[in-house]
Amino acid sequence: MRTIRKTLSALLTGILLMQQVAWAESRLPYSDASSLQKLESDEQRLWSASTDFEKAIRKGGQIYASPELETYLQGIMDKLYPEFAGLIKVHVVNSPVLNAFAIPNGHIYMHTGLLARFDNEAQLATVLAHEGAHFVYRHGYFNQQSIKGSSAFATITAVIGIPIVGLIGNILATSSIYGYSRELEAEADNMGFKRLVQAGYDPHEAHKVFEHLAREVKLSEAQEGFFYSTHPKLKDRVDNFTKLAAQESNTGVMNEAEYAAKVNQLRIEVLEQEFSFGRYKHVIALLSDENVLKRYPPTVHYYLGEAHRKRNEKDDIDIALREFDRAIELDSDFAPVYRSRGLLLMSQSKREQAASEFKRYLELVPEASDKSYVNSYLETLAKQ
């Protein structure tokens, strides 16, 4: 009996070793462009479904239309992964939600909300390198994770703007939109960091990306659950990249000015999107950092004040007035701030002051789209 047990144990050990070897071989990353021509049949089907996903997201009108920005991002990706130049394609999703994700065929989707948060190109390259690593290591194909619960699907539908059914659902289930296991994410961190250094970027900027995001997610109490909006996963990235950077004594380029030139207008557009989605906490969490305020034009104080006015919690009105005053001090011809001040003062029954603000607003924009509303406010104030 003991001999049989030993034999069975040896056989079982052998089988497990064979399985591990087979798994290790099948888990080999793509080596270069030529390796993409040797896909297994089920992987080919996943790539085909990825193409359908790309068509659906474009048809849904969620791609941010800026060839210049897309070319800029593509150039960085090609620098990070030169052996896959032009094959790991970067697209921009017009959404304020903090996220980026890779799908199995190597297409990377960056949300405008995430692009608006980076300080410089080195931080952008950190995320591109991380997402590119998911593709090179074929994480989407092998992980086969599932998105659980109808609420998760509903969230994606709201953010990406396409129905989550059939193959599209399968692609999102194998994408990095919610992140992978800690092991696979650490693998992507390690490869991404190496690529960052090889491309000449400052490795000490890498962890800052995730520190900024973690701070904002905590302050805004974000509930999206996406990879770049989840505090525990962001903390893991901070820890991993801090350890990796500690091993690098050299610095590299950050390209802060070049990056700002590419995204300054986008940053304002994202703020306006945050308002259209009622995400006032996100605006306040983002702009409460003095270092972040420096990225924006003086009118940013209007957006911060407006977020406080609309949230309307304890101390928000006082903060809103202070920020509106600051905005006017820096740019006295920025019309929207006068309308918002007028609304705030009207809510406080300060009729004369409110009327003065509304009149100044109409002086600056005589043909404002909301002219009839503002005139109705003035008529109401005159009757009181």
Residue pairs with C-beta under 8 A, 6 or more apart in sequence:
26 142
27 137
27 138
27 142
29 136
29 137
29 138
30 36
30 84
30 135
30 136
30 138
31 83
32 83
32 84
33 83
33 84
33 87
36 87
39 47
43 104
43 138
43 141
46 104
46 105
46 140
46 141
46 170
46 171
46 174
47 104
47 105
49 167
49 168
49 170
49 171
50 103
50 104
50 105
50 107
50 171
51 105
52 167
52 168
52 171
53 103
53 167
53 168
53 171
53 172
54 91
54 103
54 107
56 162
56 168
57 63
57 91
57 93
57 109
57 160
57 161
57 162
59 162
60 160
60 161
60 162
61 161
62 93
62 94
62 95
62 160
62 161
62 162
63 91
63 92
63 93
63 94
64 92
64 93
64 94
64 112
64 266
66 92
66 266
68 262
69 92
69 262
69 263
69 266
70 90
70 91
70 92
72 262
73 90
73 92
73 110
73 124
73 128
74 86
74 89
74 90
76 90
76 121
76 124
76 125
76 128
77 88
77 89
77 90
77 108
77 128
77 132
78 84
78 85
78 86
78 88
79 125
79 199
80 125
80 128
80 129
80 132
80 195
80 196
80 198
80 199
81 88
81 129
81 132
81 136
81 195
84 106
84 132
84 136
87 106
88 106
88 107
88 108
88 132
88 135
89 106
89 107
89 108
90 107
90 108
90 110
90 128
91 107
91 108
91 109
91 110
92 109
92 110
92 111
92 112
92 115
93 109
93 110
93 111
93 112
93 159
93 160
94 112
94 273
95 111
95 112
95 113
95 159
95 160
95 273
96 111
96 112
96 113
96 116
96 270
96 273
96 274
96 277
96 279
96 282
97 111
97 113
97 159
97 224
97 226
97 229
98 111
98 113
98 114
98 117
98 213
98 216
98 217
98 222
98 224
98 226
98 228
98 229
99 111
99 113
99 114
99 159
99 177
99 224
99 226
99 227
99 228
99 229
100 108
100 109
100 110
100 111
100 114
100 127
100 131
100 227
100 228
101 108
101 109
101 131
101 175
101 176
101 177
101 226
101 227
102 108
102 109
102 131
102 132
102 134
102 135
102 139
102 140
102 175
102 176
103 109
103 140
103 171
103 172
103 174
103 175
104 135
104 138
104 140
104 141
104 171
104 174
104 175
105 135
106 132
106 135
108 128
108 131
108 132
108 135
110 127
110 128
111 159
112 266
112 269
112 270
112 273
113 270
113 273
113 274
114 127
114 228
115 124
115 263
115 266
115 270
116 263
116 266
116 267
116 270
116 271
117 209
117 212
117 213
117 216
117 286
118 124
118 127
118 209
118 259
118 263
119 205
119 208
119 212
119 254
119 256
119 259
119 295
120 205
120 254
120 255
120 256
120 259
121 201
121 253
121 254
121 255
121 256
121 258
121 259
122 196
122 201
122 202
122 205
122 206
122 252
122 253
122 254
122 255
123 205
123 206
123 208
123 209
124 259
125 196
125 199
125 201
126 192
126 193
126 196
126 201
126 205
126 206
126 209
126 241
127 209
127 228
129 191
129 192
129 193
129 195
129 196
129 199
130 188
130 189
130 192
130 237
131 176
131 188
131 192
132 192
132 195
133 187
133 188
133 189
133 190
133 191
133 192
133 195
134 140
134 176
134 180
134 184
134 188
136 191
137 184
137 187
137 188
137 191
139 176
139 180
139 184
139 187
139 188
140 174
140 175
140 176
141 174
143 174
143 180
143 181
143 184
144 173
144 174
145 173
145 174
145 178
145 180
146 173
147 153
147 156
147 169
147 172
147 173
147 177
147 178
152 178
152 225
153 164
153 169
155 224
155 225
156 164
156 172
156 177
157 163
157 164
159 224
162 168
164 172
176 227
177 226
177 227
178 225
178 226
178 227
179 185
179 226
179 227
179 230
179 233
180 188
182 236
185 233
185 236
185 237
186 236
186 240
189 237
189 240
189 241
189 244
190 240
190 244
193 203
193 206
193 241
193 244
193 245
196 203
196 206
197 203
197 248
197 250
197 252
200 252
200 253
201 252
201 253
201 254
202 251
202 252
202 253
202 254
203 244
203 245
203 248
203 250
203 251
203 252
204 245
204 248
204 251
205 254
206 241
206 244
206 245
207 237
207 238
207 241
207 242
207 245
209 237
210 234
210 235
210 237
210 238
210 241
211 238
212 289
212 292
213 228
213 229
213 234
214 231
214 234
214 235
214 238
215 285
215 289
216 222
216 282
216 285
216 286
217 229
217 230
217 231
217 234
218 231
219 281
219 284
219 285
219 288
220 279
220 281
220 282
220 284
220 285
220 286
221 281
222 229
222 282
224 230
227 233
228 234
260 295
264 295
264 297
267 295
267 296
268 296
268 297
268 299
271 283
271 300
271 303
274 280
274 282
274 283
274 307
275 283
275 303
275 306
275 307
275 310
278 310
280 307
280 308
280 310
280 311
281 311
283 303
283 304
283 307
284 304
284 307
284 308
284 311
286 292
287 293
287 296
287 300
287 303
287 304
287 307
288 304
293 300
293 301
293 304
297 331
298 327
298 330
298 331
298 334
299 327
299 330
299 331
299 334
299 337
300 327
301 323
301 324
301 326
301 327
301 330
302 323
302 324
302 327
302 334
302 336
302 337
302 340
304 323
305 319
305 320
305 321
305 322
305 323
305 324
305 326
305 327
305 337
305 340
306 320
306 336
306 340
308 316
308 317
308 319
308 320
308 323
309 316
309 317
309 320
309 340
309 343
309 344
317 344
317 348
320 340
320 344
321 341
321 344
324 337
324 340
324 341
324 344
327 334
327 337
328 334
328 337
328 338
333 364
335 361
335 364
335 365
335 368
336 361
338 357
338 358
338 360
338 361
338 364
339 357
339 358
339 361
339 370
339 374
341 354
341 357
342 354
342 355
342 356
342 357
342 358
342 361
342 374
342 377
343 354
343 377
345 353
345 354
345 357
346 354
346 377
346 381
351 381
351 384
354 377
354 381
355 378
355 381
355 382
358 374
358 377
358 378
358 381
359 378
361 368
361 374
362 368
362 371
362 374
362 375
365 371
368 374
